[in-house]
Amino acid sequence: MKRLSDIKFSTLDLVPVRENGSAAQSLRNSLDLAQHVEKFGYHRFWVAEHHNMDGIASSATSVLLGYLAGGTSTIRVGSGGVMLPNHAPLVIAEQFGTLESLYPGRIDLGLGRAPGSDQMTARALRRERSGSADDFPEDVAELVRYLGPRTPDQRVIAMPGTGTNVPIWLLGSSLFSAQLAGERGLPYAFASHFAPRFMHEAIRVYRNHFTPSAVLDKPYVMLGVPLVAADTDEQADYLATSMFQRILALMRGQSLVQRPPVKTMDGLWLPHEREAVSDFLGLAMIGGPEKIRARLEVLIEQTQADELIFTCDLYEHSDRLHSYELLAQVMKG
C-alpha cells in the first residue's frame, strides 16, 4: 500500500485572471508560482488550453510553456492539456519538439480530446480544418510518429520534433481516453478536479486495458485535485468561497474572472446550485494541514494513484503560494 510520502505531487495552474486584474499580471504570477513550487519540491507544473474564457489566460499554451520553462530550472513543465482537435498534429509536434530541444528532459505533452471551448470558438480556431474528437486516436498516433525516430520512408517530419520522444500523456474526464491510454500503454491523467464522479471507473478501465509499451511497463495514474490549504480550517473555508463563486459563474455561463472571498455564500447561490458546485468539487481538499492530510490519505488508499496534480484558484496570489507550501509539507510527511 502506498503512503502519502510515496506519491509525486504536481501543480496545474489555470492562470486565473482577477477581477480588475490583467492577463499580463496573471502570466507573471504563473511564472512566480512555478518558481515557488519548484523550490517546494513539486514534480511538474502544467497549464491547460482554454479559449474564449475571460478568467483564464493560458490559451497560447506552448508559448506560455516556453516562458515558464525559461524561468525555471528543474521542474517538469507541460500541458494539461493541449486540446488536440484544435490543432494539426504536425503543428503540436513542432511546438513541443522545439520546447524539448530548448529544455531537454523537462517537457510533458498532455493531450485532451475536447475542444476546451464552446462550439463557436472551436470553429473559429479550426477554420477549414475538419478536426473533431472522433479523430483523436488517429491524431495521437500521428503525433507519436512525428515525435519518434525518423523512418526511411517518412516524407513529412517535424523539425524540431523528430526523435525527441516528448512524453505523451492522455487526459480525460470520461472513460474514452482511459481505455485508449491503457491500450496504447501511455500514462493517464484523470480530470477529477472537475469530474470526480467518474474517477474510480476511469481508473479501473485504464488499468484493466493497460498494455505495456516502450514508454511504460505498468499503469501510471495521475489525479487532478482542487486545493485550498490554509493555516486553519476556518481560513480555508473563507478562501474557498472565491473558488465556489468561479464554479458557480461557470455553471451560469457568466464571467470567470476571480472574485474576492466572502464571509458566506448564502444569497449568492440557490440550493440546487450549491449542490452542483459541491458535486463539481467533490474531491476538493479544503482545510488546514491536518484535515488535508487525512483526506489525502483516504484518497491514496482508495485509488492507489501514482501522482496527484493540484489546482488552486485563490484570489490573492500570496494565498496560493502559501497553500502550495503547506501542501508540500503535508506530502513530505
C-alpha positions in Angstrom: 0.0 0.0 0.0 1.2 3.4 -0.9 1.9 6.1 1.7 1.5 9.9 1.1 5.2 10.3 1.1 5.5 7.8 -1.8 3.3 10.0 -4.1 4.6 12.5 -6.5 2.8 15.9 -6.3 2.5 18.5 -9.0 0.7 21.7 -9.9 -1.9 22.5 -12.5 -2.2 26.3 -13.0 -5.3 27.7 -14.7 -3.5 31.1 -14.9 -6.6 32.8 -13.3 -7.4 36.5 -14.1 -8.6 38.5 -11.2 -11.5 40.9 -11.1 -9.9 44.3 -12.1 -6.7 42.4 -13.0 -4.9 41.8 -16.3 -3.7 38.8 -18.3 -0.2 40.2 -18.1 -0.2 40.1 -14.3 -1.7 36.6 -14.4 1.1 35.3 -16.6 3.7 36.8 -14.4 2.0 35.2 -11.4 2.1 31.9 -13.2 5.9 32.1 -13.5 6.3 33.2 -9.9 4.1 30.2 -8.8 6.2 27.8 -10.9 9.4 29.2 -9.4 8.0 28.7 -5.9 6.6 25.2 -6.3 9.9 24.2 -7.8 11.6 25.2 -4.6 8.8 23.4 -2.6 9.6 20.1 -4.3 6.8 19.8 -6.8 7.4 17.4 -9.7 5.6 19.1 -12.6 4.0 22.4 -13.5 1.2 22.1 -16.1 -1.1 24.6 -17.8 -4.2 23.9 -19.8 -5.5 25.1 -23.1 -8.8 27.1 -22.7 -10.3 29.5 -25.2 -12.9 32.3 -25.0 -12.8 32.5 -21.2 -12.1 35.9 -19.7 -10.8 34.4 -16.4 -8.2 32.0 -17.8 -5.0 33.3 -19.6 -3.4 30.0 -20.8 -4.9 29.8 -24.3 -1.5 30.0 -26.1 -0.3 27.0 -24.2 3.0 26.2 -25.9 4.1 29.9 -25.9 3.4 30.1 -22.2 5.3 26.9 -21.6 8.4 28.4 -23.2 8.1 31.3 -20.7 7.7 29.0 -17.8 10.5 26.6 -18.7 12.8 29.5 -19.4 12.2 30.9 -15.9 12.7 27.6 -14.0 15.5 25.1 -14.0 14.4 21.6 -12.7 10.7 21.2 -12.5 9.0 19.4 -15.5 6.8 21.8 -17.5 3.9 20.7 -19.7 0.4 20.9 -21.0 -2.5 19.6 -19.0 -3.5 19.6 -21.7 -3.3 20.6 -25.3 -6.8 20.1 -26.9 -5.7 18.1 -29.9 -8.9 18.5 -32.0 -8.0 22.2 -32.3 -4.6 21.6 -34.0 -2.9 19.7 -36.7 -0.7 17.0 -35.1 2.3 18.3 -37.0 2.0 21.7 -35.5 1.9 20.4 -32.0 4.9 18.1 -32.7 6.9 21.1 -34.0 5.9 23.3 -31.0 6.7 20.6 -28.4 9.8 19.4 -30.3 11.1 23.0 -30.1 10.4 23.1 -26.4 12.1 19.8 -25.8 15.1 20.9 -27.8 15.4 24.1 -25.7 14.7 22.4 -22.4 15.7 18.8 -22.8 14.2 16.3 -20.4 11.7 18.7 -18.8 8.7 18.9 -21.2 5.4 16.9 -21.0 2.7 16.8 -23.6 -0.7 16.1 -22.1 -3.4 15.7 -24.7 -7.2 16.1 -24.4 -9.9 15.2 -26.9 -12.3 18.0 -26.0 -12.1 21.5 -27.7 -11.6 23.3 -24.4 -14.2 25.9 -25.5 -17.7 26.3 -27.0 -18.6 25.1 -30.5 -18.5 28.6 -32.0 -15.0 29.2 -30.6 -13.9 25.7 -31.8 -15.0 26.7 -35.4 -13.1 30.0 -35.1 -10.0 28.1 -34.0 -10.1 25.5 -36.8 -11.4 27.5 -39.8 -11.2 25.0 -42.6 -9.9 22.1 -40.5 -12.4 19.2 -40.1 -10.8 18.0 -36.9 -13.1 16.6 -34.2 -12.9 14.5 -31.1 -13.7 11.4 -33.3 -10.2 11.8 -34.9 -8.5 11.7 -31.5 -7.0 8.1 -31.6 -5.6 8.7 -35.2 -4.3 12.1 -34.3 -2.5 10.8 -31.2 -0.9 8.0 -33.3 0.2 10.6 -35.9 1.7 12.8 -33.2 3.6 9.9 -31.7 5.1 9.2 -35.1 6.3 12.8 -35.6 8.0 12.8 -32.2 9.5 9.3 -32.6 12.6 8.3 -34.6 12.5 9.2 -38.3 11.8 6.2 -40.6 13.4 5.7 -44.0 10.2 6.2 -45.9 8.9 9.2 -43.8 8.1 12.1 -46.2 6.8 14.6 -43.6 8.9 15.3 -40.5 8.6 17.6 -37.5 11.7 19.8 -37.2 12.3 20.2 -34.4 10.4 17.3 -33.1 11.6 14.1 -34.8 13.5 11.9 -32.4 12.7 14.0 -29.3 10.2 11.4 -27.9 8.5 14.0 -25.8 6.5 12.1 -23.1 2.8 12.0 -24.1 0.0 11.7 -21.6 -3.7 11.2 -22.3 -6.1 13.3 -20.2 -9.7 12.6 -19.7 -12.9 13.3 -17.7 -14.7 10.2 -19.0 -13.9 6.7 -20.0 -12.8 7.1 -23.6 -9.3 8.3 -23.0 -8.9 5.9 -20.1 -9.3 3.0 -22.4 -7.2 4.5 -25.2 -4.4 5.4 -22.8 -4.4 1.8 -21.4 -4.4 0.2 -24.9 -1.5 2.5 -26.0 0.5 2.0 -22.8 0.6 5.7 -22.1 0.3 7.5 -18.7 -3.2 8.7 -17.8 -4.3 11.8 -16.0 -7.9 11.9 -14.9 -9.7 15.3 -14.5 -11.1 14.6 -11.1 -10.6 18.2 -10.2 -13.9 18.9 -12.0 -15.4 15.4 -12.8 -14.8 13.3 -9.7 -17.9 11.2 -10.2 -16.2 9.0 -12.9 -12.8 8.8 -11.2 -12.9 5.3 -9.8 -14.5 3.8 -13.0 -11.9 5.6 -15.2 -9.0 4.3 -13.2 -10.5 0.7 -13.4 -10.9 0.9 -17.2 -7.4 2.3 -17.7 -5.8 -0.4 -15.5 -7.8 -3.2 -17.0 -7.0 -2.2 -20.6 -3.3 -1.5 -19.9 -0.8 -3.0 -22.3 2.9 -2.5 -21.6 4.6 -0.2 -24.2 8.0 1.2 -24.9 7.3 4.1 -22.5 5.5 2.3 -19.6 5.7 -1.3 -18.3 2.8 -0.8 -15.9 -0.1 1.7 -15.5 0.6 5.2 -14.2 -2.3 7.2 -12.9 -2.3 10.9 -12.0 -5.4 12.6 -10.5 -6.4 16.2 -10.6 -7.3 17.6 -7.1 -8.7 21.1 -6.2 -6.8 22.6 -3.3 -7.4 25.3 -0.7 -4.9 24.9 2.2 -4.6 27.5 4.9 -3.3 27.7 8.5 -6.7 26.8 9.9 -9.9 25.1 8.6 -11.8 28.3 9.1 -9.4 30.4 7.0 -9.5 27.7 4.2 -13.3 27.7 4.2 -13.3 31.5 3.8 -10.7 31.5 0.9 -12.6 28.7 -0.8 -15.5 31.0 -1.5 -13.6 32.5 -4.4 -13.4 29.1 -5.9 -17.1 28.5 -5.3 -18.0 31.7 -7.0 -15.9 30.8 -10.0 -17.5 27.4 -10.5 -20.9 29.0 -10.0 -20.2 31.5 -12.7 -19.0 28.7 -15.0 -22.3 26.9 -14.5 -24.3 30.0 -15.1 -22.3 31.0 -18.2 -21.1 34.2 -16.6 -17.6 35.8 -16.5 -14.9 33.6 -14.9 -12.8 36.4 -13.6 -11.7 35.7 -10.0 -13.8 37.3 -7.3 -12.6 38.0 -3.7 -13.7 35.7 -0.9 -16.9 36.4 1.0 -17.9 35.6 4.6 -20.8 33.5 3.4 -22.2 32.2 0.1 -25.7 32.5 1.4 -27.7 34.6 -1.1 -25.2 34.0 -3.9 -26.4 30.6 -4.9 -29.6 28.6 -4.9 -29.8 25.3 -3.1 -29.6 23.3 -6.3 -26.6 25.4 -7.4 -24.8 24.8 -4.1 -25.3 21.0 -4.6 -24.0 21.2 -8.2 -20.9 23.1 -7.1 -20.3 20.6 -4.3 -20.5 17.7 -6.8 -18.1 19.5 -9.1 -15.6 19.9 -6.3 -16.2 16.6 -4.7 -12.5 15.8 -4.5 -11.5 19.3 -3.2 -9.0 19.4 -0.3 -10.1 22.4 1.8 -8.8 22.9 5.3 -5.7 23.2 7.5 -2.8 20.8 7.1 -4.2 18.0 9.4 -7.6 17.9 7.7 -6.0 17.8 4.2 -3.5 15.1 5.3 -6.4 12.9 6.5 -8.4 13.4 3.3 -5.4 12.8 1.1 -4.5 9.5 2.9 -8.0 8.3 2.2 -7.8 9.2 -1.5 -4.5 7.4 -1.9 -5.8 4.3 -0.1 -8.9 4.2 -2.3 -7.2 4.9 -5.6 -3.5 3.9 -5.3 -2.7 6.8 -7.6 0.9 7.3 -8.6 0.7 11.1 -8.7 -1.6 14.0 -7.7 -1.8 17.3 -9.5 -3.3 20.1 -7.6 -5.1 23.2 -8.9 -5.5 26.2 -6.5 -7.7 29.1 -7.6 -7.4 31.7 -4.9 -8.0 35.4 -5.2 -4.7 36.6 -3.6 -1.5 35.3 -5.2 0.1 35.2 -1.8 -2.6 32.8 -0.5 -2.0 30.5 -3.4 1.7 30.4 -2.7 1.1 29.6 0.9 -1.5 27.0 0.1 1.0 25.1 -2.1 3.7 25.5 0.5 1.5 23.9 3.2 0.6 21.1 0.9 4.3 20.3 0.2 4.8 20.0 3.9 1.9 17.6 4.2 3.0 15.5 1.2 6.5 15.2 2.5 5.2 13.9 5.9 
